[in-house]
Amino acid sequence: MASSAGQSASGSAASHAAAANKPQWRKHWSRDKYLYLLLAPVALYFIVFKYAPLLGEVMAFKNYRLADGIWGSPWVGFDQFRKLFTSRDFISILRNTLLLNVYGLVFAFPVPILLALMLNELHSERYKRILQNLLYIPHFMSWIVLGSIVIALLSPSTGIVNAILKLLGLEPIYFMASTFWWPVAFVGSSVWREAGFGTIMYLAAMASINPQLYEAAAIDGASKLRQIWHVTLPGIRSTVAILLVLHMGKMMDVGFEQVYALQNSAVGSVSEVISTYVYTRGIVGLQYSYTTALGLFQSVVSLALVVAVNRLIRAMGERGLW
């Protein structure tokens, strides 16, 4: 019996040793294989629609012609980039893209945080759910529909905003034809569409805060504002930091649909951005190599911004994206 017990112990030790020597990826696969299978469609989507198209970036270094195809078109090196950086339009579209994103960072980025703080303080769950649903609805509407609504609301003749201004004895404002008011309307429409939906992440972070921290703060005599400042905001600080890093990745990309729905020839000097310029010069004007070079420049700058801000966030003691 002693020998059989020894053999059993030695066999168990051998099996443990074999398990310890098993490659990490095999252990993870055997443990989480169904999770990996669920992830497979997502990975396939990114491979097909995000990584495979990167091969087309070679057009930025060629003089692309439809008849020759990507690989048959002549190689021109950095000529497209020289043409881009010396173009009179480049500085204008770069400035407009950065300014609209800076306006969004300053005025639109804090709004979901403020909305989430206010929603978090509501005690009536029914009223809270109704408000959340009303705030989420604009996110699921197309920019073509929302753009038409914004233009109608700000119309100098029939818009409700100018009707109120007339009642106050003020002159009507041509919001969508003014180079000053158009960026205001752009940022305001962004807040209207995205602020409510943006509260989801912050509300989830607030739900994970330990309620005993609020109780301790209340015992110490902290008011609601003090509790928000010393408990709630520090509790969602890491979420704010990560979303800020993600937002910086879009600093070179305003998006096409919103600008296209709201812009017009009267405000072209402030509304022409990289995405609309790529459309007009690349797709409509058939300058594929030129706009591919612009897109590659846009991607490289965005990557540099994400890496720099992520390092800054980590240096401040927060957890970044990596």
LOSEVO-403430 format. One line per 3 residues: their letters; for each residue x, y, z of C-alpha. Coordinates in Angstrom, 3 decimals. Layout:
residues N
A> X:Y:Z | ... $
END
This chain:
residues 322
MAS> 0.000:0.000:0.000 | 2.872:2.309:0.765 | 4.332:1.685:-2.669 $
SAG> 0.970:2.329:-4.386 | 0.564:5.566:-2.390 | 4.075:6.590:-3.427 $
QSA> 3.312:5.828:-7.048 | 0.072:7.871:-6.805 | 1.921:10.802:-5.273 $
SGS> 4.654:10.630:-7.892 | 2.006:10.432:-10.640 | 0.198:13.448:-9.216 $
AAS> 3.466:15.389:-9.003 | 4.259:14.460:-12.593 | 0.840:15.636:-13.784 $
HAA> 1.291:18.930:-11.917 | 4.739:19.323:-13.451 | 3.333:18.631:-16.911 $
AAN> 0.590:21.200:-16.334 | 3.179:23.711:-15.155 | 5.274:23.099:-18.278 $
KPQ> 2.237:23.460:-20.536 | 2.519:26.602:-22.725 | 0.575:29.598:-21.436 $
WRK> -1.461:29.977:-24.600 | -2.638:26.366:-24.370 | -3.740:26.841:-20.766 $
HWS> -5.625:29.999:-21.666 | -7.199:28.345:-24.684 | -8.375:25.277:-22.759 $
RDK> -9.814:27.502:-20.038 | -11.419:30.235:-22.186 | -11.908:28.596:-25.591 $
YLY> -15.595:29.541:-25.794 | -14.803:33.179:-25.029 | -12.215:33.164:-27.812 $
LLL> -14.793:31.695:-30.186 | -17.197:34.504:-29.297 | -14.394:36.986:-29.999 $
APV> -13.642:35.467:-33.413 | -16.280:37.460:-35.413 | -15.009:40.721:-33.897 $
ALY> -11.407:39.827:-34.708 | -12.442:38.876:-38.255 | -14.209:42.233:-38.672 $
FIV> -11.098:44.179:-37.662 | -8.839:42.053:-39.861 | -11.032:42.466:-42.959 $
FKY> -12.149:46.081:-42.576 | -9.367:47.686:-40.517 | -6.059:45.898:-41.079 $
APL> -6.361:44.505:-44.611 | -7.133:47.984:-46.078 | -3.805:49.209:-44.663 $
LGE> -2.170:47.608:-47.708 | -3.861:50.314:-49.765 | -1.770:52.974:-48.004 $
VMA> 0.911:52.225:-50.589 | -1.143:54.482:-52.916 | 0.239:57.458:-50.978 $
FKN> 3.630:56.700:-52.544 | 2.318:56.105:-56.062 | 0.592:58.013:-58.827 $
YRL> -2.504:55.832:-58.747 | -4.400:55.278:-61.980 | -7.556:53.180:-62.231 $
ADG> -6.398:51.460:-65.405 | -3.117:50.291:-63.842 | -4.417:49.368:-60.393 $
IWG> -2.586:49.843:-57.112 | 0.421:47.642:-57.879 | 0.738:48.644:-61.516 $
SPW> 0.704:52.406:-60.902 | 4.091:54.173:-61.053 | 6.037:54.736:-57.835 $
VGF> 6.598:58.441:-57.022 | 7.990:58.265:-53.457 | 7.145:61.300:-51.323 $
DQF> 5.880:63.479:-54.184 | 2.271:63.285:-52.949 | 3.335:64.450:-49.488 $
RKL> 5.337:67.357:-50.953 | 2.301:68.323:-52.998 | 0.115:68.102:-49.891 $
FTS> 2.332:70.153:-47.574 | 2.827:72.897:-50.161 | -0.889:73.134:-50.993 $
RDF> -2.717:76.334:-50.042 | -5.658:74.257:-48.788 | -3.616:72.137:-46.362 $
ISI> -3.136:74.754:-43.635 | -6.791:75.798:-43.841 | -8.279:72.321:-43.517 $
LRN> -5.790:71.359:-40.798 | -6.633:74.500:-38.821 | -10.388:73.959:-39.160 $
TLL> -10.110:70.301:-38.149 | -8.029:71.065:-35.065 | -10.133:74.082:-34.014 $
LNV> -13.428:72.182:-34.197 | -11.917:69.335:-32.184 | -10.473:71.738:-29.599 $
YGL> -13.903:73.380:-29.260 | -15.385:69.934:-28.758 | -12.751:69.032:-26.161 $
VFA> -13.292:72.235:-24.175 | -17.072:72.588:-24.402 | -18.496:69.160:-25.313 $
FPV> -16.237:66.694:-23.473 | -17.221:67.854:-19.925 | -20.985:67.822:-20.636 $
PIL> -21.502:64.018:-20.275 | -19.641:64.176:-16.952 | -21.939:66.928:-15.667 $
LAL> -25.037:65.085:-16.916 | -23.887:61.852:-15.285 | -23.296:63.662:-11.973 $
MLN> -26.804:65.119:-12.060 | -28.412:61.810:-13.042 | -26.498:60.016:-10.315 $
ELH> -28.029:62.309:-7.683 | -31.618:61.542:-8.714 | -33.413:59.357:-6.182 $
SER> -36.431:58.455:-8.335 | -35.349:55.513:-10.487 | -38.389:55.869:-12.748 $
YKR> -37.723:59.552:-13.447 | -34.038:58.761:-13.953 | -34.776:56.065:-16.547 $
ILQ> -37.151:58.362:-18.443 | -34.526:61.107:-18.583 | -31.822:58.672:-19.701 $
NLL> -33.991:57.353:-22.534 | -34.758:60.884:-23.709 | -31.061:61.765:-23.621 $
YIP> -30.050:58.618:-25.536 | -32.515:59.041:-28.431 | -30.534:61.653:-30.461 $
HFM> -27.513:59.328:-30.612 | -29.463:56.823:-32.696 | -30.626:59.396:-35.235 $
SWI> -28.770:60.020:-38.476 | -26.819:63.262:-38.882 | -28.837:63.985:-42.019 $
VLG> -32.009:64.073:-39.925 | -30.409:65.963:-37.039 | -28.714:68.384:-39.428 $
SIV> -32.061:69.194:-41.042 | -33.567:69.798:-37.598 | -30.681:72.078:-36.584 $
IAL> -30.938:74.078:-39.808 | -34.711:74.422:-39.359 | -34.368:75.528:-35.720 $
LSP> -31.760:78.152:-36.610 | -33.421:79.429:-39.774 | -33.508:83.269:-39.801 $
STG> -37.080:83.337:-41.146 | -38.895:80.316:-39.672 | -36.583:79.023:-36.919 $
IVN> -37.755:79.051:-33.328 | -34.436:80.459:-32.072 | -34.714:83.582:-34.217 $
AIL> -38.416:83.839:-33.376 | -37.446:84.136:-29.711 | -34.807:86.730:-30.586 $
KLL> -37.432:88.771:-32.428 | -39.728:88.630:-29.401 | -36.861:90.029:-27.342 $
GLE> -36.437:92.870:-29.817 | -33.204:91.548:-31.313 | -32.244:91.184:-34.947 $
PIY> -32.335:87.680:-36.458 | -28.987:85.898:-36.752 | -27.955:83.903:-39.812 $
FMA> -26.382:81.147:-37.739 | -25.589:78.721:-40.549 | -24.179:81.417:-42.843 $
STF> -21.957:83.105:-40.246 | -18.324:82.072:-39.861 | -18.617:82.989:-36.156 $
WWP> -21.887:81.201:-35.329 | -21.408:78.097:-37.485 | -18.780:76.513:-35.159 $
VAF> -21.109:77.291:-32.217 | -23.956:75.461:-33.960 | -21.593:72.609:-34.830 $
VGS> -20.464:72.090:-31.227 | -23.991:72.562:-29.875 | -25.385:69.916:-32.222 $
SVW> -22.565:67.552:-31.169 | -23.517:68.026:-27.520 | -27.187:67.449:-28.316 $
REA> -26.494:64.167:-30.097 | -23.706:62.606:-28.038 | -23.814:64.016:-24.496 $
GFG> -26.633:61.780:-23.263 | -25.157:58.598:-24.688 | -21.752:59.559:-23.306 $
TIM> -23.087:59.385:-19.748 | -23.255:55.569:-19.890 | -19.574:55.025:-19.100 $
YLA> -19.541:57.588:-16.301 | -22.723:56.245:-14.690 | -21.239:52.730:-14.778 $
AMA> -18.089:54.042:-13.071 | -20.163:55.847:-10.432 | -22.126:52.666:-9.726 $
SIN> -18.873:50.915:-8.767 | -17.997:53.471:-6.060 | -18.289:52.052:-2.551 $
PQL> -21.441:53.544:-0.879 | -19.643:53.526:2.477 | -17.450:56.358:1.212 $
YEA> -20.541:58.557:0.865 | -21.741:57.507:4.311 | -18.379:58.354:5.845 $
AAI> -18.346:61.722:4.071 | -21.884:62.480:5.292 | -20.930:61.581:8.877 $
DGA> -18.018:64.002:8.584 | -20.505:66.714:7.629 | -19.757:66.882:3.897 $
SKL> -22.475:68.460:1.776 | -23.630:66.971:-1.543 | -21.195:69.155:-3.462 $
RQI> -18.354:68.098:-1.166 | -19.287:64.429:-1.643 | -19.249:64.878:-5.406 $
WHV> -15.876:66.649:-5.284 | -14.119:64.326:-2.834 | -15.812:60.967:-3.563 $
TLP> -17.561:60.841:-6.945 | -15.037:62.681:-9.101 | -12.000:60.780:-7.742 $
GIR> -13.976:57.569:-8.259 | -14.462:58.209:-11.982 | -11.077:59.845:-12.584 $
STV> -9.589:56.782:-14.297 | -12.616:56.530:-16.618 | -12.271:60.205:-17.532 $
AIL> -8.563:59.682:-18.240 | -9.152:56.707:-20.569 | -11.951:58.479:-22.464 $
LVL> -9.721:61.543:-22.780 | -7.004:59.410:-24.393 | -9.564:57.954:-26.806 $
HMG> -10.859:61.445:-27.591 | -7.344:62.629:-28.422 | -7.171:59.888:-31.026 $
KMM> -9.954:61.709:-32.900 | -8.369:65.158:-32.787 | -7.475:64.891:-36.470 $
DVG> -10.864:63.503:-37.495 | -14.003:65.603:-37.091 | -16.134:63.102:-38.954 $
FEQ> -17.811:63.441:-42.317 | -21.579:63.176:-41.843 | -22.056:66.018:-39.357 $
VYA> -19.937:68.521:-41.280 | -21.444:67.535:-44.615 | -24.998:67.905:-43.255 $
LQN> -24.367:71.356:-41.774 | -21.857:73.018:-44.092 | -22.585:75.345:-47.004 $
SAV> -20.551:77.511:-49.344 | -20.950:80.617:-47.152 | -18.969:79.034:-44.293 $
GSV> -16.494:76.995:-46.316 | -13.565:78.864:-44.761 | -14.374:77.396:-41.309 $
SEV> -16.237:74.191:-42.215 | -13.918:72.548:-44.747 | -12.127:69.824:-42.763 $
IST> -9.969:66.836:-43.649 | -12.866:64.398:-44.067 | -14.850:66.632:-46.452 $
YVY> -11.666:67.600:-48.316 | -10.850:63.922:-48.856 | -14.361:63.422:-50.230 $
TRG> -14.285:66.360:-52.645 | -10.691:65.910:-53.834 | -10.361:62.132:-53.533 $
IVG> -13.722:60.587:-54.408 | -15.260:63.366:-56.504 | -11.979:64.687:-57.940 $
LQY> -10.428:61.202:-58.370 | -7.142:62.264:-56.700 | -6.759:58.999:-54.839 $
SYT> -3.016:59.076:-54.158 | -3.100:62.679:-52.966 | -5.901:62.102:-50.463 $
TAL> -4.386:58.774:-49.365 | -1.264:60.723:-48.402 | -3.468:63.116:-46.434 $
GLF> -5.198:60.206:-44.693 | -1.851:58.613:-43.819 | -0.616:61.905:-42.358 $
QSV> -3.851:62.154:-40.364 | -3.441:58.639:-38.951 | 0.208:59.138:-37.968 $
VSL> -0.550:62.383:-36.099 | -3.527:60.773:-34.339 | -1.357:57.839:-33.227 $
ALV> 1.296:60.242:-31.917 | -1.334:62.174:-29.941 | -2.741:58.991:-28.379 $
VAV> 0.723:57.757:-27.350 | 1.739:61.161:-25.933 | -1.467:61.694:-23.930 $
NRL> -1.434:58.097:-22.693 | 2.116:58.591:-21.374 | 1.058:61.856:-19.742 $
IRA> -1.907:60.159:-18.071 | 0.319:57.362:-16.749 | 2.863:59.904:-15.505 $
MGE> 0.048:61.521:-13.486 | -0.573:58.193:-11.737 | -3.649:57.074:-13.699 $
RGL> -4.090:53.864:-15.642 | -3.895:54.516:-19.370 | -4.930:52.388:-22.311 $
W> -1.733:50.324:-21.943 $
END
